[in-house]
Amino acid sequence: MKLPASVPLNIIFCLFYFLPAIFSYGQSNETKTYSGRDSLRGSLGEFRTVFDVKHYDLHVAVDIRSRSISGWNDILLEAVRPFETIQLDLFENMILDSILYTGRRLVYTREADAFFIHFPESIKQHDTLTISVFYHGEPLVSDNPPWNGGFVWEKDSLGRNWIGVTCEGTGASLWWPNKDHLSDEPDSMHITIRGPDSLLAVSNGSLIREKSFPGGMKEWTWKVSYPINNYNATLNMAHYFHFRKTYQNADGKHLPLDYYVLDYHAASAPEHFEQVKGMLECFEHYLGEFPFWNDGYALVETPYWGMEHQSCISYGNDYVNNEYGFDYIIIHESAHEYWGNSVSTKDHAELWIHESFATYMESLYVEYFQGKEKAQQYLNDQRKMIYNLRPILGPLHVNYDEWNDADMYYKGSWMLHSIRNTVNNDSLWFTMLKAIYHEFKYQTVSTEDMIGFMDGMTSYDLNPIFRQFLTTTEIPVLDVKVRAGKKGVRLSYRWNNVLREFNMPVVLKLYQDQELTLYPTTKRQKKIMPVDREDQLHFDTGLFYYEVSD
């Protein structure tokens, strides 16, 4: 497909990544039937809701030759109410070796990718306990990372091992046992990786311990000090060169910036990554301090494009800036530290909360450094990637797997842009943006949480606009009729292709830079315009997502 020359490089990349999903959807029925397996992963059944996870202590040994892993996870949990059985998750191709509690082996049963642990006595409400789940196997291999989950067993350009994993959507339980539902994040986590000492293993948080073993093996233990959603936990192994820079924020605080790049990029990476400091300054301006300050900020080079792994962002964009002068992957994936990693959705169907806000932050980055006109140009480029193939908000409680649809990114960004212009008060808008982030920081949230909070900060009813863009695939169409008469130019207008209560305003530009805000409904309205000719009226479609029909 030939794209306009004005489309940025990152948009072209997105198109090629999203085309398979777009075409496969176009050839299938819009209504998908979900299985019991989907419900086990996506729903909060009784055996999941009886407990909360407090801490994971994951140990993973990587055998590169056999492409297998083995290890255990010590899971600290608290009983929400009494129980005798709980559900955890591990893909059925992985082998459960044993489950221990207070030195005793527990009985368990498996169903698809879930397993159910049966305790010999009832666990009381508010009890805290640790169970150890031992396992091994050959994890799923990704055939298209990061869009399809699995391990990535690659070679760098010198033919040396380069290993990573990505599991958003597919599920973290493809490689480690856990409660694989986005609504329950541990308060903290330890990740210990064992592998050949010729490589460096990089994971989330801060490296707190290294330990060598006979036979050329080594362990690296990483500590995550904050809540973390399961798909953000990661593992990377390569011939990395590590270097550190420091960012000083507006309050004079210093944040360590750790970079792990393939050793042959040691000379070129530092200059390219200097843009991280400006990005952190921009995001701090709009949202506040970097959310994982105690764990630091890190980029790690990966054999796939990118992923927002918390405090360990995966980077694979070949050190390329777009036509706006920045590296799209650095900016987008770092925006997820706020939207997705700090503020996290409860359900895969609501991943718009991650992607729409992160994608919108790209335009704010452009606005911060290059002004609103350039940011509008960037948004116009995003608009070209909206396809309206399916609603942004998916079905809940079924492990919705269409999370990588492009509209969640670009239509979601335009939805927020439209709401900003509906509010029509940038001071209030940016106050709302910062307030909603701080209201839900380090929490899991729902669509209702997000919309309700934003709607409560303005006198304008934002619900119909959110519902239109999140739950339908219809593009709002402003049906316009213009007629010149003796008393002036008569304009009549109404919304078509929208929910009945849709209430998004539009801006009508007149001659001599005059503007008029109109509030269309689904009923036709009429107005005499203070102009002499029809061509002196122009609807500004750069402020809102809609089309004009006459």
C-alpha positions in Angstrom: 0.0 0.0 0.0 1.4 3.4 -1.0 1.2 6.0 1.8 1.3 9.8 1.4 4.8 11.2 1.7 3.7 13.2 4.8 3.1 10.1 6.9 5.9 9.8 9.5 8.1 6.7 9.6 6.5 5.4 12.8 3.1 5.5 11.2 4.4 3.4 8.3 5.8 0.9 10.8 2.4 0.8 12.6 0.6 0.1 9.3 2.7 -3.0 8.5 2.3 -4.3 12.1 -1.4 -3.8 12.1 -2.3 -4.9 8.6 -2.6 -8.6 9.5 -5.0 -7.9 12.3 -7.0 -5.5 10.1 -7.4 -7.9 7.2 -8.0 -11.0 9.4 -10.8 -9.1 11.2 -12.3 -8.0 7.9 -12.6 -11.6 6.8 -14.2 -12.8 10.0 -17.5 -12.4 11.8 -17.8 -9.4 14.0 -19.2 -11.5 16.8 -16.6 -13.8 18.4 -17.5 -16.8 20.5 -15.5 -17.1 23.6 -14.6 -20.4 25.2 -14.4 -21.6 28.8 -10.6 -21.2 28.5 -11.2 -17.5 27.7 -13.5 -17.1 30.7 -11.0 -18.8 33.0 -8.4 -16.2 32.0 -10.6 -13.2 31.7 -13.2 -13.5 34.5 -12.9 -13.0 38.2 -14.5 -16.3 39.4 -14.9 -17.2 43.0 -11.5 -18.9 43.2 -9.7 -15.7 42.2 -11.6 -13.2 44.2 -11.0 -14.9 47.6 -7.4 -13.6 47.7 -5.1 -10.8 46.8 -1.5 -11.1 45.7 0.9 -9.1 47.8 4.3 -10.2 46.5 5.9 -12.4 43.8 9.4 -13.8 44.2 10.1 -15.3 40.8 13.1 -17.5 40.1 13.8 -18.5 36.5 16.7 -20.5 35.0 17.1 -20.2 31.2 18.5 -23.1 29.2 19.3 -21.5 25.8 20.2 -24.7 24.1 16.9 -26.5 24.8 14.9 -23.2 24.7 13.4 -24.1 28.0 13.0 -22.6 31.4 12.6 -23.9 35.0 12.2 -22.4 38.4 9.6 -21.5 41.0 7.5 -18.6 42.2 7.0 -17.8 45.9 3.6 -16.1 46.1 2.6 -14.1 49.1 -1.1 -13.7 49.3 -3.8 -12.5 51.7 -7.2 -14.1 52.1 -10.0 -11.6 51.3 -12.5 -14.1 52.7 -12.2 -17.7 53.9 -11.3 -20.3 51.3 -10.1 -23.8 50.6 -9.4 -23.5 46.9 -7.8 -20.8 44.8 -7.1 -20.4 41.0 -3.7 -19.6 39.6 -2.5 -19.7 36.0 0.2 -21.4 33.9 -0.1 -22.3 30.2 -1.0 -26.0 29.8 2.1 -26.7 27.8 4.2 -25.8 30.9 4.7 -28.5 33.5 3.8 -28.0 37.2 6.3 -29.9 39.3 4.9 -29.3 42.8 3.2 -26.7 45.0 4.4 -26.3 48.6 2.8 -24.6 51.6 4.4 -24.8 55.0 6.6 -27.6 53.8 3.7 -29.7 52.6 2.8 -30.6 49.0 -0.6 -29.3 48.0 -3.1 -31.1 45.8 -4.0 -29.3 42.6 -6.1 -29.9 39.5 -5.6 -28.3 36.0 -8.1 -27.0 33.5 -6.7 -25.5 30.3 -4.2 -22.8 31.3 -5.5 -22.5 34.9 -4.8 -24.7 37.9 -6.7 -24.9 41.2 -4.9 -25.4 44.5 -6.7 -27.3 47.2 -5.7 -26.6 50.8 -6.1 -29.2 53.5 -7.8 -26.8 55.8 -9.8 -23.6 55.4 -7.8 -20.4 55.2 -9.2 -17.7 57.4 -10.1 -14.2 56.3 -7.1 -11.8 56.5 -4.6 -14.7 56.8 -1.4 -14.1 54.9 0.5 -17.1 53.5 3.2 -18.0 51.0 3.0 -20.8 48.5 5.8 -22.0 46.3 5.0 -23.1 42.7 7.7 -25.2 41.0 7.5 -25.6 37.2 9.5 -26.1 34.0 8.9 -26.4 30.3 9.4 -24.9 26.8 7.5 -21.7 26.8 5.5 -20.5 23.8 7.7 -18.8 21.2 6.5 -15.6 19.7 6.2 -15.5 15.9 5.6 -11.8 15.8 6.8 -10.0 18.9 5.6 -7.9 20.6 2.1 -8.3 19.1 2.1 -12.1 19.7 3.2 -13.2 23.1 6.1 -15.6 23.8 9.8 -16.0 24.2 12.1 -14.5 21.6 15.2 -16.6 21.0 17.2 -14.4 18.6 20.8 -13.7 17.5 22.4 -10.3 17.4 24.3 -9.2 14.3 27.4 -11.0 15.5 25.5 -14.3 15.8 25.4 -14.2 19.6 22.4 -15.1 21.8 19.8 -12.4 22.4 16.8 -13.4 24.4 13.6 -11.6 25.4 9.9 -12.2 26.2 6.7 -10.3 25.5 3.3 -11.3 26.7 0.8 -8.4 26.7 -2.6 -9.9 25.7 -1.4 -13.4 25.5 -0.7 -13.6 29.2 2.3 -13.6 31.6 1.3 -17.2 32.6 2.8 -18.3 29.3 6.2 -18.3 31.1 5.6 -18.0 34.9 2.8 -19.1 37.3 0.7 -16.2 38.7 -2.7 -14.9 39.1 -3.0 -13.8 35.5 -5.6 -11.1 35.7 -4.9 -7.4 35.4 -7.1 -6.4 38.3 -4.6 -7.8 40.9 -1.1 -6.4 41.0 1.4 -7.4 43.7 2.6 -4.5 45.8 6.2 -5.4 44.9 8.2 -8.2 43.2 11.6 -9.9 43.0 12.8 -11.5 39.8 15.9 -13.7 39.8 17.3 -14.9 36.5 19.9 -17.6 36.1 21.8 -18.1 32.8 25.3 -18.2 31.3 27.7 -15.6 32.7 28.8 -14.6 29.2 25.5 -12.7 29.0 23.8 -10.0 31.2 20.3 -10.6 32.4 18.2 -7.5 32.7 14.7 -7.2 34.3 12.5 -4.8 36.1 13.4 -2.4 38.9 16.9 -2.3 40.5 19.6 -4.9 40.3 20.3 -5.8 43.9 22.4 -9.0 43.7 24.7 -10.9 41.4 25.9 -14.4 42.2 28.2 -16.7 40.2 28.0 -20.5 40.1 30.4 -23.2 38.9 30.1 -24.1 35.2 29.9 -20.6 33.9 26.5 -19.8 35.3 25.3 -16.6 37.1 22.2 -15.3 38.8 20.9 -11.7 38.7 18.2 -10.6 41.2 16.1 -7.5 40.5 13.8 -5.8 42.9 10.6 -4.0 41.9 9.5 -1.6 44.6 6.0 -0.7 43.2 2.9 -2.4 42.1 3.4 -4.1 38.7 1.0 -5.7 36.3 1.9 -9.2 35.2 2.6 -8.6 31.5 5.1 -5.9 32.5 7.4 -8.4 34.3 10.1 -9.2 31.8 13.4 -11.0 31.1 16.2 -9.9 28.7 19.6 -11.6 28.1 22.3 -10.5 25.7 25.8 -9.1 25.4 24.7 -5.8 26.9 26.8 -2.8 27.5 25.4 -0.8 30.5 25.9 2.9 31.0 24.2 5.3 33.3 23.1 9.0 32.9 21.2 11.2 35.4 18.1 13.3 34.9 17.6 16.3 37.3 14.0 17.3 37.6 12.5 20.7 38.3 12.7 20.1 42.0 16.4 19.3 41.8 15.9 15.6 42.4 18.2 13.2 40.5 16.8 10.1 38.7 19.2 7.4 37.5 18.8 6.6 33.8 20.1 3.1 33.0 20.7 1.9 29.5 21.4 -1.6 28.4 22.4 -1.8 24.7 24.1 -4.3 22.6 27.9 -3.8 23.1 28.5 -2.7 19.5 26.1 0.2 20.1 28.0 1.5 23.0 29.3 4.5 21.0 26.1 5.6 19.3 23.4 4.9 21.9 24.4 7.7 24.4 23.8 10.5 22.0 20.5 9.1 20.8 19.2 8.5 24.3 19.8 12.1 25.3 16.2 12.8 24.2 15.0 10.8 27.3 15.8 13.8 29.5 13.6 16.2 27.5 10.8 13.6 27.4 10.9 13.2 31.2 10.8 17.0 31.6 7.7 17.1 29.3 5.8 14.4 31.0 6.7 15.8 34.4 5.2 19.1 33.2 1.9 17.6 32.2 1.6 14.7 34.8 4.1 15.1 37.6 7.1 13.2 38.8 8.2 10.0 37.1 6.2 7.4 38.9 8.8 4.7 39.6 11.5 7.0 41.0 12.9 4.5 43.5 13.4 1.9 40.7 14.8 4.4 38.2 14.2 4.7 34.5 15.8 2.1 32.1 15.8 1.3 28.4 17.0 -2.2 27.3 17.6 -3.1 23.7 15.4 -5.9 22.5 15.1 -7.9 19.3 11.6 -6.6 18.8 10.1 -3.1 18.3 9.2 -2.1 21.8 7.1 -2.7 24.9 6.4 -0.8 28.1 7.9 -3.2 30.6 7.9 -1.2 33.8 11.2 0.5 34.7 12.8 -1.7 32.0 11.4 -0.4 28.7 12.0 -2.6 25.7 13.6 -0.7 22.9 14.1 -2.0 19.3 13.7 0.9 16.9 17.2 0.9 15.5 18.1 4.4 16.9 15.8 6.1 14.3 14.1 9.5 14.8 10.9 10.3 12.9 10.3 13.5 10.8 9.4 15.3 14.0 12.9 14.7 15.3 12.2 12.2 18.0 12.3 8.4 18.5 8.6 7.3 18.5 9.3 4.1 20.5 11.1 6.0 23.4 8.3 8.5 23.7 5.4 6.2 23.4 6.7 3.3 25.6 7.9 5.8 28.2 4.4 7.4 28.3 3.2 4.0 29.4 5.1 4.4 32.6 2.3 6.8 33.5 -0.6 5.3 31.5 -0.5 1.5 31.7 2.1 0.9 34.3 1.2 3.4 37.0 -2.5 3.8 36.0 -3.5 0.2 34.9 -6.7 -1.2 33.5 -8.5 -4.0 35.3 -9.5 -5.9 32.1 -7.9 -6.5 28.7 -11.0 -5.1 27.0 -10.2 -1.7 28.5 -6.6 -1.4 27.2 -7.7 1.9 25.6 -6.8 3.4 29.0 -3.2 2.5 28.4 -2.9 3.1 24.7 -5.2 6.1 24.0 -3.5 8.2 26.7 0.0 7.1 25.8 -0.6 7.9 22.1 -2.1 11.2 23.0 1.0 12.0 25.0 3.0 11.8 21.8 1.1 14.8 20.5 1.6 16.7 23.8 5.4 16.0 23.5 5.3 17.6 20.1 3.3 20.5 21.5 5.6 21.0 24.4 8.7 21.4 22.3 7.4 22.5 18.9 4.1 24.2 19.5 0.4 23.5 18.9 0.5 23.9 15.1 3.1 21.2 14.8 1.2 19.0 17.3 -1.9 19.4 15.2 0.1 18.2 12.2 1.1 15.2 14.2 -2.5 14.5 15.2 -3.5 14.8 11.6 -0.9 12.1 10.7 -2.4 9.9 13.5 -5.9 10.4 12.1 -4.8 8.7 8.8 -4.4 5.5 10.8 -8.0 5.3 12.1 -9.9 2.4 10.6 -13.1 2.0 12.7 -13.1 -1.7 12.4 -14.3 -2.5 15.9 -15.3 -0.7 19.0 -12.3 0.5 21.1 -13.9 -1.0 24.2 -14.1 -4.8 24.0 -16.2 -7.4 25.8 -15.3 -7.7 29.5 -14.3 -10.8 31.5 -13.3 -13.0 28.5 -9.6 -12.2 28.0 -10.4 -10.1 25.0 -7.6 -10.7 22.5 -8.0 -7.9 20.0 -5.9 -5.5 22.2 -3.5 -4.5 19.3 -6.1 -2.9 17.1 -4.9 0.4 15.8 -8.0 2.4 16.7 -7.3 1.9 20.4 -4.2 4.1 19.7 -5.1 6.7 17.1 -8.9 7.0 17.4 -8.3 7.0 21.2 -5.9 9.8 20.8 -8.4 11.8 18.7 -11.1 11.1 21.2 -9.0 12.8 23.9 -8.1 15.6 21.5 -11.8 16.1 20.8 -12.7 16.1 24.5 -9.9 18.7 25.1 -11.6 20.9 22.6 -15.0 20.2 24.0 -13.8 21.4 27.4 -12.4 24.4 25.5 -10.3 25.5 28.4 -6.7 24.3 28.3 -6.0 25.3 31.9 -8.9 23.1 33.0 -8.0 20.4 30.5 -4.4 20.0 31.8 -5.6 20.2 35.4 -8.0 17.3 34.6 -5.2 15.3 32.9 -2.9 15.6 35.8 -5.7 15.1 38.4 -6.9 11.9 36.8 -3.4 10.5 36.7 -2.8 11.3 40.4 -6.2 10.0 41.4 -5.5 6.6 40.1 -1.7 6.3 40.3 -0.5 2.8 41.3 -4.0 1.5 41.0 -6.1 -0.6 38.6 -9.1 1.2 37.1 -12.1 0.7 34.8 -13.6 2.7 32.0 -16.3 3.9 34.4 -13.7 5.1 36.8 -11.9 7.1 34.2 -14.9 8.7 32.5 -16.7 9.3 35.8 -13.7 11.2 37.2 -13.1 13.3 34.1 -16.8 14.0 33.8 -17.0 15.2 37.4 -14.3 17.9 36.8 -16.4 19.8 34.2 -19.9 21.0 33.9 -20.1 19.6 30.4 -21.5 16.0 30.1 -18.6 14.1 28.5 -20.3 10.7 28.8 -22.0 10.7 25.4 -18.7 11.6 23.6 -16.8 8.8 25.3 -19.6 6.3 24.6 -19.7 7.3 20.9 -16.0 6.7 20.4 -15.5 3.8 22.7 -18.5 1.6 22.0 -19.3 2.3 18.3 -17.4 2.2 15.0 -19.4 5.0 13.5 -17.7 8.3 12.5 -19.9 11.2 13.6 -21.2 13.0 10.5 -22.3 16.6 10.6 -25.1 16.9 8.1 -24.9 20.5 6.8 -27.1 22.4 4.4 -26.2 26.0 3.4 -28.4 28.3 1.4 -28.0 31.9 0.5 -31.2 34.0 0.8 -32.4 37.6 1.0 -31.8 37.7 4.8 -28.3 36.2 4.6 -26.8 32.7 4.5 -29.0 30.1 6.2 -27.2 27.2 7.8 -29.0 24.1 9.0 -27.2 21.2 10.6 -27.6 18.0 12.7 -25.6 15.0 13.8 -26.0 11.8 11.8 -24.3 8.4 12.5 -24.2 9.0 16.2 -25.8 7.9 19.4 -29.0 9.8 20.1 -27.5 11.7 23.1 -24.2 12.6 21.3 -23.4 16.2 22.2 -20.0 17.0 20.9 -19.7 20.7 19.8 -18.1 21.9 16.5 -16.3 25.1 15.6 -17.4 27.0 12.6 -14.9 29.4 11.1 -16.1 32.6 9.5 -14.3 35.2 7.5 -11.7 37.5 9.2 -10.7 34.8 11.7 -14.0 34.8 13.5 -15.2 31.6 15.1 -18.6 30.3 16.3 -19.1 27.2 18.4 -22.2 25.2 17.5 -23.9 22.5 19.6 -25.5 20.1 17.1 -27.9 17.4 18.1 -29.6 14.7 16.1 -32.5 17.1 15.5 -31.9 19.6 12.7 -31.2 23.2 13.8 -31.2 26.3 11.7 -29.3 29.6 12.0 -28.8 32.7 9.9 -25.1 33.3 9.6 -23.5 36.8 9.6 -21.7 36.3 6.2 -22.4 37.3 2.6 -21.5 34.1 0.8 -21.6 30.3 1.4 -17.8 30.0 0.9 -17.2 32.2 3.9 -18.2 29.2 6.2 -15.7 26.5 7.1 -16.1 23.8 9.7 -12.8 23.1 11.5 -12.3 19.3 11.6 -8.9 19.6 13.1 -10.3 20.1 16.6 -12.8 17.2 16.7 -13.1 13.8 15.2 -16.0 14.0 12.7 -16.8 14.4 9.0 -18.9 17.0 7.2 -21.6 15.9 4.8 -23.6 18.4 2.6 
